[in-house]
Every structure is written in C-alpha cells, then in structure tokens.
Amino acid sequence: MPVTEGQQQPRTAMTALSRLSAAALAIFGAALTLCATPAAGPWWGRAGLQAPGALVAARPHPLALRAPGTGQMRGPAAGDRRGAASAKPPVFAYYYIWMHGDYWTRDKLDHPVRPFPGNYNSDNPAVIRWQVRQARAAGITGFIVSWKDTPRYRQILPLVEQAANRGGLKLAMLYEALDHARQPLPVAQVAEGFRYFAATYATNPAWYRIGGKPLTIWFGTQRFSRAAVARVTGPVRRRILVLSSANNVAEIHRLAAWTDGDAYYWSSVNPAVDRFYPGKLAAMGAATHRAHKIWVAPFAPGYNTTLIGGHRVVPRDNGATLRTEFATAIASGPDIMGLISWNEWMENTYVEPSLTYRYFYLKVLKKLVGPAP
C-alpha cells in the first residue's frame, strides 16, 4: 500500500535598534520571536485558520472556506495564525478488520500480546474496545478503518462504531478498491459501496467530520480513470468527503476536481536510503494545499514483506524509523497524520502491542504526539 512527506521552515524576524541598551534589545528580540509568523505551514495556518479542531468541534471543509464570490480564504484574524501553524495535527492510524479464520497461522513474523488479545478475530467486541483504549492512551485521535461493502464488514463496522463512541475515538473510512491481485474493482461496485456507506453510516457520531462531512479515503484511485472517479464521487460528495490515494503530484492534479484531498499510503519508504523522500512529501503536500484541499501525510515504524514474497525491508531501528518518518510527515504541513499502521501484520507496519515489541511503539508514539485531543 502507499506513502508521503514534506518540509517547512519558520521565519525569524530581526531588527537592529542602535539607540537601545543591551537589556532593551534582549527584551525586544524576545517579543519579536513570540510574535513572528511562520512563512510556511499547512494551508489552514497560512490562510489564518485555526488548526483542525478537537474531536467534537469539526474544522470547516477547505472548499467552504472561500468568501462568497471572492475566491479568498476566510478565517480568524491574522493574529491567530501563529497558534494554528504550530499546532500538531491529529494522528489517525490505519486499522484493518480482516483478522479471522486461519489469518494468524500464515506468514507472520510476530503476533499480538498474550494472553489478551492474542490471535484475535476482528469481530470480537472486547478486542475492539481494548484496541480503542490502547490507541487513545497512546495519543491517537482515530482509526482509518479499512472497509468495503461485504456481509462480514457490515457486521464488524457497527461494532467499531460502538467502541469508538464509547472510548472517545474518531473514525475515518478507507475504501479498499483493489482486489487481492491488486486489480481495480468494478466501478459500479465501488460506487455502490460509497453510496451504501454514506446512506448507512455517515450519520453516526463516531465519524470524524470536516465541515460536517465524514472523512473517507478511496484507496487505489490511481487505477481508475478520471471519468470513473467522477462517477463514484459525484453522487456522494454532498454528504461525505472523499480523498484520493494519489502517489505523486501529477496524480493529485489529475483527480483534484473530483476529490477532497489526498491521503498517500507510503508504507515502504526507507528514510535512511530514499533521500528523495522528504522532497516528494513536501511537493505533494504543497500541491494539495494549493488546491485548498485536505492533506494526510503518512509515517510508519518499519516494513517487511519477506514472508509474502516481497524483498523490501525497512528496519525499525529501535524506534528511530518511526521518529524520523513522523518528523518528515509533520514537515509537509499535513492536516492529518496517517500512521501506517495499527495492525497491518502482513507488511509488519503495526504498532499494536506484540510479543516481540510489547508496548514499546505505543510509548514512542505517545512521546511524539502527546495526549490525544
């Protein structure tokens, strides 16, 4: 699955006043530092808007932030910009609900902690409640729930909603539009899946809202034509937000008219080797923000697909990889941070407590993000 990055630098104001004493200069310099406005940052900061709000108070949709008839962004006074640009965006972890049957007996380098939850099934309400509690304690704002319209997922998703409402976690939906062979699903099936989600789940308070609309992501948009994307998103964007999963700037531009932003799923980047990575994330974040849309930047603790036929290994380095990718994602000015992942055990990107790492990665994450809002 995919990934992203970015970079921003604050601007420091300097003024020379030769007639002031050394003590007065120090005081004046300190005041300038406190009042300096960053020259770069997420679109909501540059436009004078507040940072993405707490769980209950949703941030306005970027497309609704233009003053009528002007094309100008509207928001709080310029004095509020410094606080907006410095605020950390919420962290959402990609969350999978496909654990059942013989899942835990195949191709695993590690397993969940025991005795509980152990090799769990995704339809176990007690496990879901435990996962929500652990995520919230680590500073995670929400789960990005992998979903498509199947009988089993129709059974599980309400359980996740219930646990999220009870535990104070927010949800976004990731529509899995590729099959097991990585081929695109029929457009009619994808369209019906989004329609069903909007009609069935969108009113539940568990879903994270921006401008009053639940946040969703369409994974695999690069495999669909522009006309197909328009066919799927056109009927539902009045009720939900639909982000693309573009993996480059050109793809963001291709789909901008028919989507509400981009969530790049880049699980396999190696920050120690892929030197182009920060620049690529920065460019993707900037392209998304120029269109006044939502940017979800990815970060991961490591990656290993050797047991499922892959060759790519990104060492965890005792938390160093997670710290580096977190910093690089933050530098791209995201509206949301996309943690890859809570529980992807096939690609070994999980931070869920395990037999090998115990609770180590949740502790690292908590230090990085601080308490969840």
JOMO-V674755 format. One record per helix or strand. SS is the DSSP state (h for helix, s for strand). FROM is the first residue (numbers start at 1). TO is the last residue. If there is no record, write none. Layout:
BEGIN
ss:SS from:FROM to:TO
ss:SS from:FROM to:TO
END
This chain:
BEGIN
ss:s from:2 to:2
ss:h from:22 to:35
ss:h from:43 to:46
ss:s from:59 to:59
ss:h from:62 to:64
ss:s from:66 to:66
ss:s from:73 to:73
ss:h from:78 to:86
ss:s from:90 to:95
ss:h from:103 to:105
ss:s from:112 to:112
ss:h from:125 to:137
ss:s from:142 to:147
ss:h from:151 to:167
ss:s from:170 to:176
ss:s from:178 to:178
ss:s from:184 to:184
ss:h from:187 to:200
ss:s from:207 to:207
ss:s from:209 to:210
ss:s from:213 to:219
ss:h from:221 to:223
ss:h from:226 to:233
ss:s from:240 to:244
ss:h from:249 to:258
ss:s from:261 to:263
ss:s from:266 to:266
ss:h from:277 to:290
ss:s from:294 to:300
ss:s from:303 to:304
ss:h from:306 to:308
ss:s from:313 to:314
ss:h from:317 to:330
ss:s from:336 to:340
ss:s from:354 to:354
ss:s from:358 to:358
ss:h from:360 to:369
END
